[in-house]
Amino acid sequence: MKNTNLKIKMILFTMLVTVLSCKEKSAQEYKNLKELKSPSIKQVETAILPTVNIKDNDKLTSPALIKVNSQGVWFANEGSLGYIQLLDDQGNEIATNFLTTNENWMKEGSVNFSANLIFDAKGSKVGSLVIHNDPGSGDGDEAGEKISFTIPVTF
């Protein structure tokens, strides 16, 4: 029974990854990220954030290994803490990946997650690393709150 549940969860996770990777971003979504005025980014003012191995204006080269420690303040959903987007200076997505772990993600406290970003900055000197949580699905109390934060980077 446990193997069947695990297989179902893996199939659902794979379907979710496929759907998210195929989703076309609207111009408004990029504008919101570029202007740092989307509702999810505004929530960051009061949210407690995980730690990241990238600091403001760090230089990224491809491939870039991004490490995020949940610090017990962001919770994983099916083994994923969320996802990372790397945007160029025009707000164009140049890389994205899910934050995953090999640790026990169901424990309380800190869990380390990582994502490898392979990209070509195409002449951009600066960009943004946007880290999004995975609040889970459902309505009301079943899902958490969407939180994102941005780290300016150089190439």
Biotite code that builds the C-alpha atoms (Angstrom):
import biotite.structure as struc

atoms = struc.array([
    struc.Atom([0.000, 0.000, 0.000], chain_id="A", res_id=1, res_name="MET", atom_name="CA", element="C"),
    struc.Atom([2.824, 2.411, 0.865], chain_id="A", res_id=2, res_name="LYS", atom_name="CA", element="C"),
    struc.Atom([4.553, 1.701, -2.470], chain_id="A", res_id=3, res_name="ASN", atom_name="CA", element="C"),
    struc.Atom([1.320, 2.437, -4.328], chain_id="A", res_id=4, res_name="THR", atom_name="CA", element="C"),
    struc.Atom([0.885, 5.756, -2.458], chain_id="A", res_id=5, res_name="ASN", atom_name="CA", element="C"),
    struc.Atom([4.490, 6.677, -3.164], chain_id="A", res_id=6, res_name="LEU", atom_name="CA", element="C"),
    struc.Atom([4.090, 5.872, -6.863], chain_id="A", res_id=7, res_name="LYS", atom_name="CA", element="C"),
    struc.Atom([0.927, 7.974, -7.048], chain_id="A", res_id=8, res_name="ILE", atom_name="CA", element="C"),
    struc.Atom([2.678, 10.885, -5.324], chain_id="A", res_id=9, res_name="LYS", atom_name="CA", element="C"),
    struc.Atom([5.646, 10.625, -7.708], chain_id="A", res_id=10, res_name="MET", atom_name="CA", element="C"),
    struc.Atom([3.328, 10.578, -10.738], chain_id="A", res_id=11, res_name="ILE", atom_name="CA", element="C"),
    struc.Atom([1.459, 13.636, -9.435], chain_id="A", res_id=12, res_name="LEU", atom_name="CA", element="C"),
    struc.Atom([4.728, 15.432, -8.720], chain_id="A", res_id=13, res_name="PHE", atom_name="CA", element="C"),
    struc.Atom([5.993, 14.653, -12.229], chain_id="A", res_id=14, res_name="THR", atom_name="CA", element="C"),
    struc.Atom([2.759, 15.961, -13.712], chain_id="A", res_id=15, res_name="MET", atom_name="CA", element="C"),
    struc.Atom([3.063, 19.150, -11.647], chain_id="A", res_id=16, res_name="LEU", atom_name="CA", element="C"),
    struc.Atom([6.654, 19.683, -12.797], chain_id="A", res_id=17, res_name="VAL", atom_name="CA", element="C"),
    struc.Atom([5.580, 19.185, -16.400], chain_id="A", res_id=18, res_name="THR", atom_name="CA", element="C"),
    struc.Atom([2.686, 21.616, -16.126], chain_id="A", res_id=19, res_name="VAL", atom_name="CA", element="C"),
    struc.Atom([4.794, 24.267, -14.396], chain_id="A", res_id=20, res_name="LEU", atom_name="CA", element="C"),
    struc.Atom([7.614, 23.963, -16.904], chain_id="A", res_id=21, res_name="SER", atom_name="CA", element="C"),
    struc.Atom([5.184, 24.387, -19.806], chain_id="A", res_id=22, res_name="CYS", atom_name="CA", element="C"),
    struc.Atom([3.368, 27.372, -18.317], chain_id="A", res_id=23, res_name="LYS", atom_name="CA", element="C"),
    struc.Atom([3.895, 30.469, -20.419], chain_id="A", res_id=24, res_name="GLU", atom_name="CA", element="C"),
    struc.Atom([4.536, 33.575, -18.375], chain_id="A", res_id=25, res_name="LYS", atom_name="CA", element="C"),
    struc.Atom([2.423, 36.604, -19.128], chain_id="A", res_id=26, res_name="SER", atom_name="CA", element="C"),
    struc.Atom([3.950, 40.018, -19.749], chain_id="A", res_id=27, res_name="ALA", atom_name="CA", element="C"),
    struc.Atom([2.267, 41.245, -16.559], chain_id="A", res_id=28, res_name="GLN", atom_name="CA", element="C"),
    struc.Atom([3.986, 38.541, -14.460], chain_id="A", res_id=29, res_name="GLU", atom_name="CA", element="C"),
    struc.Atom([7.383, 39.663, -15.755], chain_id="A", res_id=30, res_name="TYR", atom_name="CA", element="C"),
    struc.Atom([6.490, 43.306, -15.216], chain_id="A", res_id=31, res_name="LYS", atom_name="CA", element="C"),
    struc.Atom([5.530, 42.542, -11.618], chain_id="A", res_id=32, res_name="ASN", atom_name="CA", element="C"),
    struc.Atom([8.813, 40.733, -11.022], chain_id="A", res_id=33, res_name="LEU", atom_name="CA", element="C"),
    struc.Atom([10.825, 43.437, -12.749], chain_id="A", res_id=34, res_name="LYS", atom_name="CA", element="C"),
    struc.Atom([9.212, 46.212, -10.734], chain_id="A", res_id=35, res_name="GLU", atom_name="CA", element="C"),
    struc.Atom([9.262, 44.147, -7.533], chain_id="A", res_id=36, res_name="LEU", atom_name="CA", element="C"),
    struc.Atom([5.658, 45.088, -6.884], chain_id="A", res_id=37, res_name="LYS", atom_name="CA", element="C"),
    struc.Atom([3.837, 41.753, -7.139], chain_id="A", res_id=38, res_name="SER", atom_name="CA", element="C"),
    struc.Atom([1.736, 40.775, -4.099], chain_id="A", res_id=39, res_name="PRO", atom_name="CA", element="C"),
    struc.Atom([3.984, 37.794, -3.379], chain_id="A", res_id=40, res_name="SER", atom_name="CA", element="C"),
    struc.Atom([7.097, 39.970, -3.219], chain_id="A", res_id=41, res_name="ILE", atom_name="CA", element="C"),
    struc.Atom([5.407, 42.552, -1.003], chain_id="A", res_id=42, res_name="LYS", atom_name="CA", element="C"),
    struc.Atom([4.685, 39.804, 1.528], chain_id="A", res_id=43, res_name="GLN", atom_name="CA", element="C"),
    struc.Atom([8.411, 39.456, 2.057], chain_id="A", res_id=44, res_name="VAL", atom_name="CA", element="C"),
    struc.Atom([8.396, 42.571, 4.245], chain_id="A", res_id=45, res_name="GLU", atom_name="CA", element="C"),
    struc.Atom([6.826, 40.598, 7.093], chain_id="A", res_id=46, res_name="THR", atom_name="CA", element="C"),
    struc.Atom([7.888, 37.059, 6.208], chain_id="A", res_id=47, res_name="ALA", atom_name="CA", element="C"),
    struc.Atom([10.779, 35.186, 7.782], chain_id="A", res_id=48, res_name="ILE", atom_name="CA", element="C"),
    struc.Atom([13.010, 33.922, 4.985], chain_id="A", res_id=49, res_name="LEU", atom_name="CA", element="C"),
    struc.Atom([15.327, 30.950, 4.533], chain_id="A", res_id=50, res_name="PRO", atom_name="CA", element="C"),
    struc.Atom([19.046, 31.510, 4.050], chain_id="A", res_id=51, res_name="THR", atom_name="CA", element="C"),
    struc.Atom([20.709, 31.359, 0.627], chain_id="A", res_id=52, res_name="VAL", atom_name="CA", element="C"),
    struc.Atom([24.344, 30.852, -0.366], chain_id="A", res_id=53, res_name="ASN", atom_name="CA", element="C"),
    struc.Atom([24.038, 33.785, -2.820], chain_id="A", res_id=54, res_name="ILE", atom_name="CA", element="C"),
    struc.Atom([24.263, 37.333, -1.476], chain_id="A", res_id=55, res_name="LYS", atom_name="CA", element="C"),
    struc.Atom([23.277, 40.640, -3.112], chain_id="A", res_id=56, res_name="ASP", atom_name="CA", element="C"),
    struc.Atom([25.316, 41.372, -6.246], chain_id="A", res_id=57, res_name="ASN", atom_name="CA", element="C"),
    struc.Atom([27.270, 38.086, -6.159], chain_id="A", res_id=58, res_name="ASP", atom_name="CA", element="C"),
    struc.Atom([28.611, 37.088, -9.569], chain_id="A", res_id=59, res_name="LYS", atom_name="CA", element="C"),
    struc.Atom([26.920, 33.984, -11.019], chain_id="A", res_id=60, res_name="LEU", atom_name="CA", element="C"),
    struc.Atom([28.503, 31.768, -13.640], chain_id="A", res_id=61, res_name="THR", atom_name="CA", element="C"),
    struc.Atom([26.874, 28.795, -15.302], chain_id="A", res_id=62, res_name="SER", atom_name="CA", element="C"),
    struc.Atom([26.345, 26.262, -13.909], chain_id="A", res_id=63, res_name="PRO", atom_name="CA", element="C"),
    struc.Atom([25.385, 27.891, -10.600], chain_id="A", res_id=64, res_name="ALA", atom_name="CA", element="C"),
    struc.Atom([24.549, 25.722, -7.600], chain_id="A", res_id=65, res_name="LEU", atom_name="CA", element="C"),
    struc.Atom([22.037, 27.560, -5.441], chain_id="A", res_id=66, res_name="ILE", atom_name="CA", element="C"),
    struc.Atom([21.685, 26.296, -1.867], chain_id="A", res_id=67, res_name="LYS", atom_name="CA", element="C"),
    struc.Atom([18.776, 27.268, 0.343], chain_id="A", res_id=68, res_name="VAL", atom_name="CA", element="C"),
    struc.Atom([18.402, 26.323, 4.010], chain_id="A", res_id=69, res_name="ASN", atom_name="CA", element="C"),
    struc.Atom([14.739, 26.318, 4.980], chain_id="A", res_id=70, res_name="SER", atom_name="CA", element="C"),
    struc.Atom([15.668, 27.302, 8.552], chain_id="A", res_id=71, res_name="GLN", atom_name="CA", element="C"),
    struc.Atom([12.362, 25.700, 9.538], chain_id="A", res_id=72, res_name="GLY", atom_name="CA", element="C"),
    struc.Atom([10.519, 28.846, 8.370], chain_id="A", res_id=73, res_name="VAL", atom_name="CA", element="C"),
    struc.Atom([9.547, 27.562, 4.904], chain_id="A", res_id=74, res_name="TRP", atom_name="CA", element="C"),
    struc.Atom([8.033, 24.123, 4.699], chain_id="A", res_id=75, res_name="PHE", atom_name="CA", element="C"),
    struc.Atom([8.610, 21.618, 1.922], chain_id="A", res_id=76, res_name="ALA", atom_name="CA", element="C"),
    struc.Atom([5.777, 20.187, -0.104], chain_id="A", res_id=77, res_name="ASN", atom_name="CA", element="C"),
    struc.Atom([6.407, 16.672, -1.443], chain_id="A", res_id=78, res_name="GLU", atom_name="CA", element="C"),
    struc.Atom([10.160, 17.132, -1.084], chain_id="A", res_id=79, res_name="GLY", atom_name="CA", element="C"),
    struc.Atom([10.342, 20.488, -2.856], chain_id="A", res_id=80, res_name="SER", atom_name="CA", element="C"),
    struc.Atom([10.855, 23.787, -1.054], chain_id="A", res_id=81, res_name="LEU", atom_name="CA", element="C"),
    struc.Atom([9.798, 25.766, -4.117], chain_id="A", res_id=82, res_name="GLY", atom_name="CA", element="C"),
    struc.Atom([11.580, 26.930, -7.231], chain_id="A", res_id=83, res_name="TYR", atom_name="CA", element="C"),
    struc.Atom([14.154, 29.452, -8.405], chain_id="A", res_id=84, res_name="ILE", atom_name="CA", element="C"),
    struc.Atom([14.021, 31.739, -11.423], chain_id="A", res_id=85, res_name="GLN", atom_name="CA", element="C"),
    struc.Atom([17.016, 33.535, -12.843], chain_id="A", res_id=86, res_name="LEU", atom_name="CA", element="C"),
    struc.Atom([16.030, 36.674, -14.742], chain_id="A", res_id=87, res_name="LEU", atom_name="CA", element="C"),
    struc.Atom([18.177, 38.892, -16.938], chain_id="A", res_id=88, res_name="ASP", atom_name="CA", element="C"),
    struc.Atom([18.194, 42.704, -16.771], chain_id="A", res_id=89, res_name="ASP", atom_name="CA", element="C"),
    struc.Atom([15.056, 42.833, -18.974], chain_id="A", res_id=90, res_name="GLN", atom_name="CA", element="C"),
    struc.Atom([13.071, 40.448, -16.748], chain_id="A", res_id=91, res_name="GLY", atom_name="CA", element="C"),
    struc.Atom([13.430, 37.532, -19.170], chain_id="A", res_id=92, res_name="ASN", atom_name="CA", element="C"),
    struc.Atom([13.719, 34.123, -17.555], chain_id="A", res_id=93, res_name="GLU", atom_name="CA", element="C"),
    struc.Atom([17.070, 32.600, -18.457], chain_id="A", res_id=94, res_name="ILE", atom_name="CA", element="C"),
    struc.Atom([16.940, 29.614, -16.074], chain_id="A", res_id=95, res_name="ALA", atom_name="CA", element="C"),
    struc.Atom([14.577, 27.948, -13.640], chain_id="A", res_id=96, res_name="THR", atom_name="CA", element="C"),
    struc.Atom([14.713, 24.865, -11.438], chain_id="A", res_id=97, res_name="ASN", atom_name="CA", element="C"),
    struc.Atom([13.070, 23.277, -8.415], chain_id="A", res_id=98, res_name="PHE", atom_name="CA", element="C"),
    struc.Atom([14.673, 23.335, -4.965], chain_id="A", res_id=99, res_name="LEU", atom_name="CA", element="C"),
    struc.Atom([14.989, 19.686, -3.937], chain_id="A", res_id=100, res_name="THR", atom_name="CA", element="C"),
    struc.Atom([16.708, 17.770, -1.162], chain_id="A", res_id=101, res_name="THR", atom_name="CA", element="C"),
    struc.Atom([18.089, 14.353, -0.342], chain_id="A", res_id=102, res_name="ASN", atom_name="CA", element="C"),
    struc.Atom([17.453, 14.939, 3.363], chain_id="A", res_id=103, res_name="GLU", atom_name="CA", element="C"),
    struc.Atom([14.383, 14.069, 5.413], chain_id="A", res_id=104, res_name="ASN", atom_name="CA", element="C"),
    struc.Atom([12.232, 17.044, 4.397], chain_id="A", res_id=105, res_name="TRP", atom_name="CA", element="C"),
    struc.Atom([9.390, 16.067, 6.753], chain_id="A", res_id=106, res_name="MET", atom_name="CA", element="C"),
    struc.Atom([11.330, 16.915, 9.925], chain_id="A", res_id=107, res_name="LYS", atom_name="CA", element="C"),
    struc.Atom([11.021, 20.133, 11.902], chain_id="A", res_id=108, res_name="GLU", atom_name="CA", element="C"),
    struc.Atom([13.820, 22.653, 11.701], chain_id="A", res_id=109, res_name="GLY", atom_name="CA", element="C"),
    struc.Atom([16.461, 23.269, 9.067], chain_id="A", res_id=110, res_name="SER", atom_name="CA", element="C"),
    struc.Atom([16.574, 21.284, 5.842], chain_id="A", res_id=111, res_name="VAL", atom_name="CA", element="C"),
    struc.Atom([19.027, 22.014, 3.024], chain_id="A", res_id=112, res_name="ASN", atom_name="CA", element="C"),
    struc.Atom([17.689, 22.289, -0.529], chain_id="A", res_id=113, res_name="PHE", atom_name="CA", element="C"),
    struc.Atom([19.516, 23.002, -3.764], chain_id="A", res_id=114, res_name="SER", atom_name="CA", element="C"),
    struc.Atom([18.995, 23.704, -7.446], chain_id="A", res_id=115, res_name="ALA", atom_name="CA", element="C"),
    struc.Atom([21.484, 23.796, -10.290], chain_id="A", res_id=116, res_name="ASN", atom_name="CA", element="C"),
    struc.Atom([20.971, 26.610, -12.820], chain_id="A", res_id=117, res_name="LEU", atom_name="CA", element="C"),
    struc.Atom([22.474, 26.318, -16.289], chain_id="A", res_id=118, res_name="ILE", atom_name="CA", element="C"),
    struc.Atom([22.162, 29.552, -18.229], chain_id="A", res_id=119, res_name="PHE", atom_name="CA", element="C"),
    struc.Atom([23.485, 31.958, -20.828], chain_id="A", res_id=120, res_name="ASP", atom_name="CA", element="C"),
    struc.Atom([23.200, 35.597, -19.703], chain_id="A", res_id=121, res_name="ALA", atom_name="CA", element="C"),
    struc.Atom([23.443, 36.721, -23.372], chain_id="A", res_id=122, res_name="LYS", atom_name="CA", element="C"),
    struc.Atom([25.349, 39.915, -22.679], chain_id="A", res_id=123, res_name="GLY", atom_name="CA", element="C"),
    struc.Atom([23.425, 40.959, -19.565], chain_id="A", res_id=124, res_name="SER", atom_name="CA", element="C"),
    struc.Atom([25.662, 42.271, -16.812], chain_id="A", res_id=125, res_name="LYS", atom_name="CA", element="C"),
    struc.Atom([23.036, 42.135, -14.053], chain_id="A", res_id=126, res_name="VAL", atom_name="CA", element="C"),
    struc.Atom([19.970, 40.097, -13.225], chain_id="A", res_id=127, res_name="GLY", atom_name="CA", element="C"),
    struc.Atom([17.810, 38.771, -10.426], chain_id="A", res_id=128, res_name="SER", atom_name="CA", element="C"),
    struc.Atom([17.520, 35.485, -8.611], chain_id="A", res_id=129, res_name="LEU", atom_name="CA", element="C"),
    struc.Atom([13.887, 35.043, -7.515], chain_id="A", res_id=130, res_name="VAL", atom_name="CA", element="C"),
    struc.Atom([13.187, 32.370, -4.924], chain_id="A", res_id=131, res_name="ILE", atom_name="CA", element="C"),
    struc.Atom([9.598, 31.179, -4.606], chain_id="A", res_id=132, res_name="HIS", atom_name="CA", element="C"),
    struc.Atom([8.179, 28.922, -1.920], chain_id="A", res_id=133, res_name="ASN", atom_name="CA", element="C"),
    struc.Atom([5.772, 26.047, -2.613], chain_id="A", res_id=134, res_name="ASP", atom_name="CA", element="C"),
    struc.Atom([2.742, 26.726, -0.419], chain_id="A", res_id=135, res_name="PRO", atom_name="CA", element="C"),
    struc.Atom([1.032, 23.507, -1.498], chain_id="A", res_id=136, res_name="GLY", atom_name="CA", element="C"),
    struc.Atom([-2.336, 23.187, -3.096], chain_id="A", res_id=137, res_name="SER", atom_name="CA", element="C"),
    struc.Atom([-5.814, 23.510, -1.692], chain_id="A", res_id=138, res_name="GLY", atom_name="CA", element="C"),
    struc.Atom([-8.023, 26.224, -0.352], chain_id="A", res_id=139, res_name="ASP", atom_name="CA", element="C"),
    struc.Atom([-7.977, 28.077, 2.944], chain_id="A", res_id=140, res_name="GLY", atom_name="CA", element="C"),
    struc.Atom([-5.850, 26.493, 5.649], chain_id="A", res_id=141, res_name="ASP", atom_name="CA", element="C"),
    struc.Atom([-4.854, 23.579, 3.410], chain_id="A", res_id=142, res_name="GLU", atom_name="CA", element="C"),
    struc.Atom([-2.387, 25.735, 1.474], chain_id="A", res_id=143, res_name="ALA", atom_name="CA", element="C"),
    struc.Atom([0.162, 28.117, 2.847], chain_id="A", res_id=144, res_name="GLY", atom_name="CA", element="C"),
    struc.Atom([0.860, 31.637, 1.725], chain_id="A", res_id=145, res_name="GLU", atom_name="CA", element="C"),
    struc.Atom([2.832, 32.367, -1.449], chain_id="A", res_id=146, res_name="LYS", atom_name="CA", element="C"),
    struc.Atom([6.130, 34.066, -0.669], chain_id="A", res_id=147, res_name="ILE", atom_name="CA", element="C"),
    struc.Atom([8.915, 35.153, -3.012], chain_id="A", res_id=148, res_name="SER", atom_name="CA", element="C"),
    struc.Atom([12.033, 37.207, -2.580], chain_id="A", res_id=149, res_name="PHE", atom_name="CA", element="C"),
    struc.Atom([14.623, 38.587, -4.963], chain_id="A", res_id=150, res_name="THR", atom_name="CA", element="C"),
    struc.Atom([18.399, 38.730, -4.810], chain_id="A", res_id=151, res_name="ILE", atom_name="CA", element="C"),
    struc.Atom([20.138, 41.028, -7.316], chain_id="A", res_id=152, res_name="PRO", atom_name="CA", element="C"),
    struc.Atom([23.045, 39.288, -9.041], chain_id="A", res_id=153, res_name="VAL", atom_name="CA", element="C"),
    struc.Atom([25.750, 40.042, -11.607], chain_id="A", res_id=154, res_name="THR", atom_name="CA", element="C"),
    struc.Atom([27.003, 37.885, -14.468], chain_id="A", res_id=155, res_name="PHE", atom_name="CA", element="C"),
])
